[in-house]
Amino acid sequence: MLNVISFDDGQWYKLIAEKGQQHVMADDLLPNIKNNYTYSSYIFFPMYPYTVRILMNISGLGFVEAGFILSVILSLTLFIFFYKFSAMVLNDKKLSFWATILLIIFPYHFYYSMLYTESLFLILLLLSFYAIEKQYWIVFIFSSSLLVLTRAPGILMGIPMFVYVLEKTDKKDIFSKQTFK
Protein backbone atom coordinates (compact mmCIF):
# COMPACT_ATOMS: atom_id res chain seq x y z
CA MET A 1 0.00 0.00 0.00
CA LEU A 2 2.73 2.48 0.93
CA ASN A 3 4.72 1.61 -2.21
CA VAL A 4 2.52 3.99 -4.20
CA ILE A 5 4.41 6.93 -2.62
CA SER A 6 7.78 5.69 -3.80
CA PHE A 7 7.32 5.65 -7.57
CA ASP A 8 9.77 7.08 -10.10
CA ASP A 9 12.58 8.95 -8.33
CA GLY A 10 11.61 7.28 -5.06
CA GLN A 11 12.99 4.01 -6.44
CA TRP A 12 16.34 5.68 -7.09
CA TYR A 13 16.36 7.12 -3.58
CA LYS A 14 15.59 3.64 -2.24
CA LEU A 15 18.56 2.21 -4.15
CA ILE A 16 20.86 4.94 -2.82
CA ALA A 17 19.55 4.59 0.76
CA GLU A 18 20.02 0.84 0.76
CA LYS A 19 23.23 0.45 -1.29
CA GLY A 20 24.81 3.91 -1.52
CA GLN A 21 25.81 5.62 -4.74
CA GLN A 22 26.62 2.96 -7.34
CA HIS A 23 29.92 3.15 -9.20
CA VAL A 24 29.47 3.84 -12.91
CA MET A 25 32.20 3.80 -15.49
CA ALA A 26 32.39 6.53 -18.15
CA ASP A 27 31.64 3.97 -20.87
CA ASP A 28 28.37 3.08 -19.12
CA LEU A 29 27.07 6.56 -19.86
CA LEU A 30 27.59 6.21 -23.61
CA PRO A 31 25.07 4.41 -25.83
CA ASN A 32 25.87 0.79 -26.54
CA ILE A 33 25.26 -1.07 -29.81
CA LYS A 34 21.49 -1.15 -29.20
CA ASN A 35 21.48 2.58 -28.26
CA ASN A 36 20.65 1.75 -24.67
CA TYR A 37 22.09 3.75 -21.83
CA THR A 38 23.06 2.53 -18.40
CA TYR A 39 21.26 4.71 -15.91
CA SER A 40 23.06 5.99 -12.87
CA SER A 41 22.07 7.15 -9.42
CA TYR A 42 24.69 9.92 -9.61
CA ILE A 43 22.15 12.44 -10.85
CA PHE A 44 20.36 12.14 -7.49
CA PHE A 45 21.91 14.16 -4.73
CA PRO A 46 22.61 12.25 -1.49
CA MET A 47 21.03 14.35 1.28
CA TYR A 48 17.51 12.89 1.18
CA PRO A 49 18.33 9.20 0.68
CA TYR A 50 21.02 9.26 3.36
CA THR A 51 18.62 10.97 5.77
CA VAL A 52 16.15 8.15 5.14
CA ARG A 53 19.00 5.67 5.60
CA ILE A 54 19.81 7.12 9.02
CA LEU A 55 16.14 6.79 10.01
CA MET A 56 16.12 3.23 8.66
CA ASN A 57 19.17 2.34 10.77
CA ILE A 58 17.76 3.94 13.91
CA SER A 59 14.25 2.50 13.61
CA GLY A 60 14.86 -0.79 11.83
CA LEU A 61 12.12 0.06 9.34
CA GLY A 62 12.29 -0.44 5.59
CA PHE A 63 12.83 2.36 3.10
CA VAL A 64 9.16 3.00 2.34
CA GLU A 65 8.09 3.10 6.00
CA ALA A 66 11.04 5.26 7.11
CA GLY A 67 10.58 7.53 4.07
CA PHE A 68 6.87 7.89 4.82
CA ILE A 69 7.57 8.91 8.43
CA LEU A 70 10.23 11.36 7.24
CA SER A 71 7.83 12.78 4.62
CA VAL A 72 5.15 13.41 7.25
CA ILE A 73 7.66 15.09 9.56
CA LEU A 74 9.14 17.18 6.74
CA SER A 75 5.71 18.20 5.41
CA LEU A 76 4.50 19.37 8.81
CA THR A 77 7.79 21.15 9.47
CA LEU A 78 7.57 22.81 6.06
CA PHE A 79 4.06 24.14 6.69
CA ILE A 80 4.93 25.48 10.14
CA PHE A 81 8.16 27.05 8.93
CA PHE A 82 6.51 28.46 5.81
CA TYR A 83 3.89 30.14 7.99
CA LYS A 84 6.50 31.62 10.34
CA PHE A 85 8.73 32.76 7.48
CA SER A 86 5.88 34.36 5.53
CA ALA A 87 4.62 36.05 8.71
CA MET A 88 8.07 37.57 9.16
CA VAL A 89 8.35 38.68 5.53
CA LEU A 90 4.74 39.78 4.97
CA ASN A 91 4.27 41.23 8.45
CA ASP A 92 0.67 39.96 8.40
CA LYS A 93 -0.35 36.77 10.23
CA LYS A 94 -3.72 36.48 8.50
CA LEU A 95 -2.17 36.75 5.05
CA SER A 96 0.52 34.27 6.11
CA PHE A 97 -2.14 31.84 7.27
CA TRP A 98 -3.89 31.98 3.89
CA ALA A 99 -0.58 31.69 2.04
CA THR A 100 0.16 28.54 4.05
CA ILE A 101 -3.32 27.14 3.33
CA LEU A 102 -2.70 27.81 -0.35
CA LEU A 103 0.61 25.94 -0.12
CA ILE A 104 -1.17 23.01 1.54
CA ILE A 105 -4.06 22.75 -0.94
CA PHE A 106 -2.12 23.61 -4.09
CA PRO A 107 -1.86 20.51 -6.33
CA TYR A 108 1.93 20.57 -6.11
CA HIS A 109 1.54 19.61 -2.43
CA PHE A 110 1.36 16.02 -3.68
CA TYR A 111 5.16 16.05 -4.04
CA TYR A 112 5.68 17.11 -0.43
CA SER A 113 4.06 13.88 0.78
CA MET A 114 5.98 11.59 -1.58
CA LEU A 115 9.40 10.08 -0.99
CA TYR A 116 10.99 12.99 -2.83
CA THR A 117 13.32 15.83 -1.94
CA GLU A 118 10.86 18.70 -2.45
CA SER A 119 9.85 19.30 1.16
CA LEU A 120 13.44 19.03 2.46
CA PHE A 121 14.64 21.36 -0.29
CA LEU A 122 12.01 24.00 0.44
CA ILE A 123 12.66 23.82 4.20
CA LEU A 124 16.39 24.37 3.67
CA LEU A 125 15.74 27.15 1.16
CA LEU A 126 13.42 28.98 3.55
CA LEU A 127 15.88 28.43 6.39
CA SER A 128 18.67 29.91 4.28
CA PHE A 129 16.67 33.06 3.51
CA TYR A 130 15.52 33.27 7.14
CA ALA A 131 19.15 33.07 8.28
CA ILE A 132 20.09 35.86 5.88
CA GLU A 133 17.19 37.99 7.13
CA LYS A 134 18.22 37.51 10.78
CA GLN A 135 21.96 37.51 9.92
CA TYR A 136 22.54 34.09 11.51
CA TRP A 137 25.55 33.33 9.33
CA ILE A 138 26.40 29.94 10.88
CA VAL A 139 22.81 28.77 10.26
CA PHE A 140 23.03 30.16 6.73
CA ILE A 141 26.26 28.29 5.97
CA PHE A 142 24.81 25.06 7.37
CA SER A 143 21.43 25.29 5.61
CA SER A 144 22.78 26.45 2.25
CA SER A 145 25.41 23.69 2.29
CA LEU A 146 22.72 21.08 2.91
CA LEU A 147 20.60 22.72 0.20
CA VAL A 148 23.34 22.01 -2.34
CA LEU A 149 23.46 18.38 -1.18
CA THR A 150 19.69 17.98 -1.61
CA ARG A 151 18.99 18.92 -5.24
CA ALA A 152 20.81 20.35 -8.26
CA PRO A 153 18.88 23.68 -8.15
CA GLY A 154 20.43 24.22 -4.73
CA ILE A 155 23.61 25.21 -6.54
CA LEU A 156 21.75 27.86 -8.54
CA MET A 157 20.06 29.21 -5.41
CA GLY A 158 23.42 30.71 -4.48
CA ILE A 159 22.72 33.56 -6.92
CA PRO A 160 19.46 34.85 -5.38
CA MET A 161 20.83 34.23 -1.89
CA PHE A 162 23.91 36.32 -2.68
CA VAL A 163 21.70 39.10 -4.06
CA TYR A 164 19.58 38.90 -0.89
CA VAL A 165 22.71 39.10 1.26
CA LEU A 166 23.75 42.23 -0.65
CA GLU A 167 20.27 43.67 -0.23
CA LYS A 168 20.20 43.02 3.51
CA THR A 169 23.71 44.27 4.19
CA ASP A 170 24.47 47.88 4.79
CA LYS A 171 25.17 49.54 1.41
CA LYS A 172 28.58 50.79 2.50
CA ASP A 173 29.55 47.24 3.49
CA ILE A 174 28.66 45.59 0.16
CA PHE A 175 32.27 45.18 -0.91
CA SER A 176 33.68 44.44 2.54
CA LYS A 177 35.48 41.20 3.39
CA GLN A 178 32.65 40.20 5.74
CA THR A 179 30.03 40.36 2.97
CA PHE A 180 32.06 38.18 0.63
CA LYS A 181 32.84 35.67 3.37
C-alpha positions in Angstrom: 0.0 0.0 0.0 2.7 2.5 0.9 4.7 1.6 -2.2 2.5 4.0 -4.2 4.4 6.9 -2.6 7.8 5.7 -3.8 7.3 5.6 -7.6 9.8 7.1 -10.1 12.6 9.0 -8.3 11.6 7.3 -5.1 13.0 4.0 -6.4 16.3 5.7 -7.1 16.4 7.1 -3.6 15.6 3.6 -2.2 18.6 2.2 -4.2 20.9 4.9 -2.8 19.6 4.6 0.8 20.0 0.8 0.8 23.2 0.5 -1.3 24.8 3.9 -1.5 25.8 5.6 -4.7 26.6 3.0 -7.3 29.9 3.1 -9.2 29.5 3.8 -12.9 32.2 3.8 -15.5 32.4 6.5 -18.2 31.6 4.0 -20.9 28.4 3.1 -19.1 27.1 6.6 -19.9 27.6 6.2 -23.6 25.1 4.4 -25.8 25.9 0.8 -26.5 25.3 -1.1 -29.8 21.5 -1.1 -29.2 21.5 2.6 -28.3 20.6 1.7 -24.7 22.1 3.7 -21.8 23.1 2.5 -18.4 21.3 4.7 -15.9 23.1 6.0 -12.9 22.1 7.2 -9.4 24.7 9.9 -9.6 22.2 12.4 -10.8 20.4 12.1 -7.5 21.9 14.2 -4.7 22.6 12.3 -1.5 21.0 14.4 1.3 17.5 12.9 1.2 18.3 9.2 0.7 21.0 9.3 3.4 18.6 11.0 5.8 16.2 8.1 5.1 19.0 5.7 5.6 19.8 7.1 9.0 16.1 6.8 10.0 16.1 3.2 8.7 19.2 2.3 10.8 17.8 3.9 13.9 14.3 2.5 13.6 14.9 -0.8 11.8 12.1 0.1 9.3 12.3 -0.4 5.6 12.8 2.4 3.1 9.2 3.0 2.3 8.1 3.1 6.0 11.0 5.3 7.1 10.6 7.5 4.1 6.9 7.9 4.8 7.6 8.9 8.4 10.2 11.4 7.2 7.8 12.8 4.6 5.1 13.4 7.2 7.7 15.1 9.6 9.1 17.2 6.7 5.7 18.2 5.4 4.5 19.4 8.8 7.8 21.1 9.5 7.6 22.8 6.1 4.1 24.1 6.7 4.9 25.5 10.1 8.2 27.1 8.9 6.5 28.5 5.8 3.9 30.1 8.0 6.5 31.6 10.3 8.7 32.8 7.5 5.9 34.4 5.5 4.6 36.0 8.7 8.1 37.6 9.2 8.3 38.7 5.5 4.7 39.8 5.0 4.3 41.2 8.5 0.7 40.0 8.4 -0.4 36.8 10.2 -3.7 36.5 8.5 -2.2 36.7 5.0 0.5 34.3 6.1 -2.1 31.8 7.3 -3.9 32.0 3.9 -0.6 31.7 2.0 0.2 28.5 4.0 -3.3 27.1 3.3 -2.7 27.8 -0.4 0.6 25.9 -0.1 -1.2 23.0 1.5 -4.1 22.7 -0.9 -2.1 23.6 -4.1 -1.9 20.5 -6.3 1.9 20.6 -6.1 1.5 19.6 -2.4 1.4 16.0 -3.7 5.2 16.0 -4.0 5.7 17.1 -0.4 4.1 13.9 0.8 6.0 11.6 -1.6 9.4 10.1 -1.0 11.0 13.0 -2.8 13.3 15.8 -1.9 10.9 18.7 -2.5 9.9 19.3 1.2 13.4 19.0 2.5 14.6 21.4 -0.3 12.0 24.0 0.4 12.7 23.8 4.2 16.4 24.4 3.7 15.7 27.2 1.2 13.4 29.0 3.5 15.9 28.4 6.4 18.7 29.9 4.3 16.7 33.1 3.5 15.5 33.3 7.1 19.2 33.1 8.3 20.1 35.9 5.9 17.2 38.0 7.1 18.2 37.5 10.8 22.0 37.5 9.9 22.5 34.1 11.5 25.5 33.3 9.3 26.4 29.9 10.9 22.8 28.8 10.3 23.0 30.2 6.7 26.3 28.3 6.0 24.8 25.1 7.4 21.4 25.3 5.6 22.8 26.5 2.2 25.4 23.7 2.3 22.7 21.1 2.9 20.6 22.7 0.2 23.3 22.0 -2.3 23.5 18.4 -1.2 19.7 18.0 -1.6 19.0 18.9 -5.2 20.8 20.3 -8.3 18.9 23.7 -8.2 20.4 24.2 -4.7 23.6 25.2 -6.5 21.7 27.9 -8.5 20.1 29.2 -5.4 23.4 30.7 -4.5 22.7 33.6 -6.9 19.5 34.8 -5.4 20.8 34.2 -1.9 23.9 36.3 -2.7 21.7 39.1 -4.1 19.6 38.9 -0.9 22.7 39.1 1.3 23.7 42.2 -0.6 20.3 43.7 -0.2 20.2 43.0 3.5 23.7 44.3 4.2 24.5 47.9 4.8 25.2 49.5 1.4 28.6 50.8 2.5 29.6 47.2 3.5 28.7 45.6 0.2 32.3 45.2 -0.9 33.7 44.4 2.5 35.5 41.2 3.4 32.6 40.2 5.7 30.0 40.4 3.0 32.1 38.2 0.6 32.8 35.7 3.4 
